[in-house]
Amino acid sequence: MSGRRQGGAGSGGATPRRAVFTIASANYIALAATLMQSVREIHPEVARFIVLADTPRRFPGLDLAAEIIDCAVLEVTDFRNMRFWYNVLEFNTALKPFAFRYLMAERGFAELCYLDPDILLLAPLRAAFSALAKDSVVLTPHILKPLQDGKEPSDLTIMKSGVYNLGFLALRDDGETRQLLDWWAERCIAHCRIDIAGNMFTDQRWMDLAPALVARTLILRDPGYNVAYWNLTHRPISRAPDGTWQAAGARLVFFHFSGLAIDDPDLFSRHQDRFDGRDLGELGDLVERYRDRVRGNGWARYRAARYGFATFPDGRPIENAMRRWILRAIDEGRFDADAPITVTGEFFDAPDEVAGTLGIVMTRFMYQLWLDRPDLRAVFDIYTPTGQAQYFAWFAASEAREQGIDGRSIAAAACLAPAPAAPEASSAMTPPPAPPWPPLGGESWTGPADAALAAMGDDIIVEFGAATQRLPREAALAWEARVDLARHFPLSSPAGVQDFLAWMLTEGVVQDLIDPARLSPALQAELTRISELSRHYQDVPLSELMLLTRRHTLPGSAAEARERFPSERMGRLSHGLWFAFVAPARYHWPEALVATVRAWFTAPTEIGCPGLAFNRAELAIWEMRPDLQQAFPLFTPDDAIAYLHWLLSKGLAELGLDPMALDPRLADFLLQASPRHPRLPRALEMIYAARADLRALIDLDTEEGIAALLRWCETHYLSSYGATALGALLPTPPRAPLSALGCPGFAFTAAQAAIWQGRDDLRAAFPPDQPGAAWGFLHWLLSEGAGEAGVAEALRDPRLPAFLASPSPRHPDLPVALEMLHAARADLRAGIDLGAADGVAALRHWADLHFGAAYAGTPLASFHAPAAPASRWGIGGAGARKTRLLLSGMWSAPTGRGEDLRGSAAALLAVGFSDFLVLDRATGTLHGPDGVALPAADGGIEAAVHLVHLNADTAFQDARFFARRGVRAARSIGFWAWELETLPRRWRHAFSFFDEIWAVSHFAALAFAREALRPVRAMPLAITLPEPTEWLDRAGLGLTAQATLFLCMFDFRSYASRKNPEAVIEAFTRAFPSGDEAVRLLIKTQGGDSAPRQWQRLIDLAADRRIELRDMPLDRAELVSLIAAADAFVSLHRAEGFGRGPAEAMWLGKPVILTAYSGTNDFATPETAFLVSYQPAPVPPDAYPGVEGQSWAEPDISEAALFMRTIHAQPMLAQGIGARAKARVQAIYHPQIVGQAMCAALGFAPEQSQPKRSRPGAAASAAPRTGRRARP
């Protein structure tokens, strides 16, 4: 073995003969680490490896328990091609034969065992390693018995995907194995695909041939190996008395958690429908232990790790249809699989040549997507002009983007779309129409900020001669603020205003532009008024809002239903059902808007089942469907029972209808005892009556039959009905009706009792004859059981809050909630005697100290308010969280404004001020100063000061959000960013919601102060960077090592024209025209899919091979790594509010080239940066809609080119400027310095009066530069 590298984690320095390895991409590294830790525990003597099927990564602080092998070292044939044409799963599996060959040939291992990363080893691999003493290949079949129970996977499904599961494979290094590996590797180069129809399934299907190709192949039939969802029905998991895990009575060696959702306890595996995550028996404990281990290995941090081979070099996603196009071209002989494939994303934007031979003109991507998607092929006949036009229309609509199709693919398709009948008159250059009312955005409330929202909650009256239409002020403000809305809804007639109002009350709610709960009583009265049309039809009452929303209908209804409204009864029923039962939940409408229509639909009829008359809604569904009328004529009770079963098992789910809203009587009816079979609930009798299979097997006229049906229900109810409306009504198997169960003064509802009935563990823990059992069960519902399936629905009990808050009859000084805790918790009963004189006070004291922590995040959390908060972030009066300072903004967003908020929190902590909370506008969650999420408080949030890190354009929507969250502040401050010299007039109303404004720079402060509406001050933003240990070097970032690297960064979604990347490209090409200098320009962007035409223009300009484009989101450490790896940062901006990119580059000591204009002048001086002169220029109307008449900077490109040449030719000079830049920026934006400034402005005294480092006097006191350095 000499000459071959050996070792690996666990080798102990000796030459190991055996190794265990896995293959994973970065997003699965937490699972791979969990696997390898378990291997280390069971086989410490065996070498361990993780092959990283990804770009090189670091995982600081993670115990990998294995050596990482970069997939690039595996000597994979056509490596670059494979990572391009395979998706992440295909690529991971395609590496397997190459990894085996590498570990044998290069690392010297004679016996190798591969395990999938989602496996947990629980016992030694004795049988596998023992077999390798004489056998070359060891395989485990998916199943040892047939799977024919009507569930998935079935034995047919197994046969399609492969007889053996390749999550496990053991090989011995010998001649036969090497021949097998050579053959297998060759097949995996281009045929390791997920293509069931083409008889391929990754690497796995090929190994069906292994027993034929290798004589010494052992098919390991040990039931303890490779237990997973596909064979679990034959291998039940149990725990032996000695604590070991068993599978079908044998020792469980390893469990394969394939398809397990780490964060969803209800989902066992997404690849099957046989097992429910809520009912796994003893296996459930193993599953939860595994989930805990994975979470402990950084699952939350790494699960969203970006797959390094998911994009082209420029960052455009490599979509699956693109990969399939290449493989199809290889199969058809149009591409050579052995030749390097160097296509870019734009290759797939060109017309497809094969489609062209069929007379079809569409992009390669479009055509391949259509071939890949049976649903698209079924709907769009692209061989006809009409079908092509419809496919193009679907592609251009929002649904394609919502399905994840990149915007550049959509834009390219639009270029080939059939010409419209008439060209569009408007364009981005066309100014939006003026509103048919005096503009509102320019108005500003001058009263107290906390009264602004109420003052703006009225309506405006839009007049068209004698005709008028009432419109909420917030809808009018949205129309003025959104150019797209103004162009789409011109509001030139009453009908146009009504269409806009209908959109606002539906899609506008989804986009958070309007809050239906704030509709004025006058507008609600107009919308609920019953139209005169109703007199003609005498059925569904037609309100004005129904008529406004006429374009909507039930999901699954025929397309013509909307055309038949309101003239035909079917249209009225379809739209009425949507209006009464779907829209209120989807759009959060007040009950009053639909009450009249809903009351009509919920009125009972004379047709129904025994004990339940169908209401009009249930009968309307039947009336609308001829197929239902044929299947269920409703002439007999049996017809009605069968129809009810269809409604609850299929129909309501198909139509998107909530069964509790449609008919609140259903749950109680289904739990009633059957008159014919008192031991059965009606639900079970209904299922039996409707299903011929059960009637054929079970005779309910016998006791044995009733017992058999109850047993069937125990084992099959959840899998058959758990995802249906019946499962929503009865989330646990219905059993024999329960005798009375409840607490003193509170009887459990049927839904609550059904949960107790349906769980053996609950009935054992809380037997009805045990004192305090009912209290214990209620405590369980409200605490540890609150997150379990069905409990949330059962807790929608309007009696509960009043009952828990009411005084205890036995201890009037205690609320019932605390009495319940004492009765349910043995520790409290043992430590506190409520009969003693001080018992009640002792319990209250315990609750003041411990209740909040013990019940945070549970429904109980709001039922006790401590007399004195246990911490300064505790619950205040009436359940409100109280804090001195509330910070809000995009806390979790990977954006500049999100970083602004995170920096403010870091700045305050840096000076010892921690009496603040953070409200995340992106998610709605509340966080403590340490970033840990806190449970919401029903009483809202009370703050002395509310500092809002959001911008003027969203102020109205933000104010509504804060009102919904119950935010109350004595002083509100808007911390705004803006990049032009004047704020658009349509945003002047934003000042209304704040008592003062902070600006991210002096330049922005001048823009805000010009309005003279609220006090304005400039406040520096804190800069914080991740630890250098998390940074990647140039190799890790895929950058050239030996070249001067210039970096430019921007986001297309932030007015890309002001970032001016075209000038950076031109300056670079002017600076280095010969093309042979060791220089590179990297333009890092994100959001290119939102601006495909601008992205394409950038591609066209960046034709120079030395210029690289990357359009992709990066995490914070990757982004800072990119800046740190560059030699210089370039920002030839036309306008900048702050300039975080250049500021962070200067913090890192990088020389920056930037325009001497706007927000960057706060920190960039001639001594600390290469400042580029500029000329003022008007802002083009298409660059910033609504800012006509303003100017910005046009930088001198020749001067920028000169600076680039200087940095390249004189690196020592550049480094000196970078060092001075670092000192200046850190003197202004260090968290401790910013924290001191914030506390002073807020009037708070930080707990540390001085920062921990001295502040450089001259640099810190230098006045920010707000002027321009323009040439004459």
JOMOGI-V551604 format. One record per backbone hydrogen bond with DSSP energy under -1.0 kcal/mol. CO is the residue of the C=O (numbers start at 1). NH is the residue of the N-H. Records with the same first field share a line. If there is no record, write none. Layout:
# JOMOGI-V551604
CO=NH + NH
This chain:
# JOMOGI-V551604
1=4
8=11
9=48
11=14
17=110 + 111
18=47
19=113
20=49
21=115
22=51
24=53
25=28
26=29
28=32
29=33
30=34
31=35
32=36
33=37
34=38
35=39
36=40
37=41
38=42
39=43
43=46
47=20
48=9 + 67
49=22
50=69
51=24
52=54 + 71
59=62
62=64
67=50
69=52
70=73
71=74
76=79
78=82
79=83
81=85
82=86
87=91
88=92
89=93
90=94
91=95
93=96
95=99
96=100
97=101
98=102
99=103
100=104
101=105
102=106 + 107
103=109
106=5
110=173
111=19
112=171
113=21
114=169
118=257
120=255
125=129
126=130
127=131
128=132
130=133
131=134 + 135
136=172
137=218
138=170
139=220
140=165
147=155
152=273
154=158
155=159
156=160
157=161
158=162
163=142
165=168
167=116
169=114
170=138
171=112
172=174
174=178
175=179
176=180
177=181
178=182
179=183
180=184
181=185
182=186
183=187
184=188
187=191
193=195 + 202
195=200
196=199
200=195
201=205
205=208
206=209
207=210
209=213
210=214
215=217
216=136 + 137
218=139
222=225
224=253 + 254
227=256
228=231 + 232
231=234
236=248
238=246
240=243
244=240
245=252
246=238
247=250
250=247
253=122 + 123
254=227
255=120
256=258
257=260
259=270
264=267
266=277
269=272
276=279
280=283
281=284
282=285 + 286
283=287
284=288
285=289
286=290
287=291
288=292
289=293
290=294
291=295
292=296
294=297 + 299
295=298
298=302
299=303
302=305
307=310
310=318
312=315
314=1111
316=312
317=319
319=322 + 323
320=324
321=325
322=326
323=327
324=328
325=329
326=330
327=331
328=332
329=334 + 335
330=333
336=339
344=347
345=348
346=349
348=365
350=364
352=356
353=357
355=358 + 360
356=359
362=352
363=367
364=368
365=369
366=370
367=371
368=372
369=373
373=377
374=378
375=379
376=380
380=382
381=384
384=388
385=389
386=390
387=391
388=392
389=393
390=394
391=395
392=396
393=397
398=402
399=403
400=405
401=404
406=410
407=411
408=412
409=413
410=414
411=415
413=416
427=430
440=443
441=989
448=451
449=452
451=455
452=456
454=457
458=473
460=471
462=469
464=467
467=464
469=462
471=460
472=476
473=477
474=478
475=479
476=480
477=481
478=482
482=486
483=487
484=488
485=489
493=497
494=498
495=499
496=500
497=501
498=502
499=503
500=504
501=505
503=506 + 508
506=510
507=511
508=513
509=512
515=518
516=519
520=524
521=525
522=526
523=527
524=528
527=545
529=544
531=534
532=535
533=536
534=538
542=531
543=547
544=548
545=549
547=550
549=552
554=557
558=561
560=564
564=568
568=572
569=573
570=574
571=575
572=576
573=577
574=578
575=579
576=580
577=581
578=582 + 583
582=586
583=587
590=593
591=594 + 595
594=598
595=599
596=600
597=601
598=602
601=617
603=616
607=614
609=612
612=609
614=605
615=619
616=620
617=621
618=622
619=623
620=624
625=629
626=630
627=631
628=632
636=640
637=641
638=642
639=643
640=644
641=645
642=646
643=647
644=648
645=649
646=650 + 651
647=652
648=726
650=654
651=655
652=657
658=662
659=663
663=666
665=669
666=670
667=671
670=683
672=682
677=680
680=674
681=685
682=686
683=687
684=688
685=689
686=690
687=691
691=695
692=696
694=698
699=702
702=706
703=707
704=708
705=709
706=710
707=711
708=712
709=713
710=714
711=715
712=716
713=717
716=720
717=721
718=722
721=724
724=728
725=729
726=730
741=748
743=746
746=743
749=753
750=754
751=755
752=756
753=757
754=758
756=759
759=763
760=764
761=765
762=766
767=770
770=773
772=776
773=777
774=778
775=779
776=780
777=781
778=782
780=785
782=860
783=786
785=788
788=791
790=794
791=795
793=796
795=797
797=800
799=803
800=804
801=805
802=806
804=817
806=816
811=814
814=808
815=819
816=820
817=821
818=822
819=823
820=824
821=825
825=829
826=830
827=831
828=832
833=836
836=839
838=842
839=843
840=844
841=845
842=846
843=847
844=848
845=849
846=850
847=851
850=854
851=855
855=858
858=861
860=863
871=874
874=882
876=879
877=880
879=939
880=876
881=942
883=944
884=945
885=917
886=947
887=919
888=949
889=891 + 921
890=893
893=895
895=899
896=900
897=901
898=902
899=903
900=904
901=905
902=906
903=907
904=908
905=909
906=910
908=913
909=912
911=1248
914=916
915=885
917=887
918=927
919=889
920=924
925=920
926=934
927=918
928=931
932=928
937=940
940=881
941=968
942=883
943=970
945=886
946=973
947=888
948=950 + 975
951=954
952=955
954=958
955=959
956=960
957=961
958=962
959=963
960=964
961=965
962=967
963=966
966=941
968=943
971=946
972=995 + 996
973=948
974=998
976=1000
984=987
985=988
987=990
988=991
989=992
990=993
991=994
996=974
997=1017
998=976
999=1019
1001=1005
1002=1006
1003=1007
1004=1008
1005=1009
1006=1010
1008=1011
1009=1012
1015=997
1017=999
1027=1030
1028=1031
1033=1037
1034=1039
1035=1038
1041=1043
1044=1080
1045=1127 + 1128
1046=1082
1047=1130
1048=1084
1051=1054
1055=1058
1056=1060
1058=1134
1060=1064
1061=1065
1062=1066
1063=1067
1064=1068
1065=1069
1066=1070
1067=1071
1068=1072
1077=1079
1078=1044
1080=1046
1081=1108
1082=1048
1083=1110
1084=1050
1085=1112
1086=1052
1087=1090
1088=1091
1091=1095
1092=1096
1093=1097
1094=1098
1095=1099
1096=1100
1097=1101
1098=1102
1104=1107
1106=1081
1108=1083
1110=1085
1115=1119
1116=1120
1117=1121
1118=1122
1119=1123
1120=1124
1121=1125
1128=1047
1129=1153
1131=1155
1134=1193
1136=1159
1139=1143
1140=1144
1141=1145
1142=1146
1143=1147
1144=1148
1145=1150
1146=1149
1151=1129
1152=1170
1153=1131
1154=1172
1155=1157
1158=1161
1159=1162
1160=1163 + 1164
1161=1265
1165=1168 + 1169
1169=1171
1170=1154
1172=1156
1173=1196
1175=1194
1177=1192
1180=1183 + 1184
1184=1187
1187=1190
1190=1179
1192=1177
1194=1175
1196=1200
1197=1201
1198=1202
1199=1203
1200=1204
1201=1205
1202=1206
1203=1207
1204=1208
1205=1209
1206=1210
1210=1214
1211=1215
1212=1216
1213=1217
1214=1218
1215=1219
1216=1220
1217=1221
1218=1222
1219=1223
1220=1224
1221=1225
1222=1226
1223=1227
1224=1228
1225=1229
1229=1023
1230=1234
1231=1235
1232=1236
1233=1237
1234=1238
1235=1239
1236=1240
1237=1241
1238=1242
1239=1243 + 1244
1256=1260
1257=1261
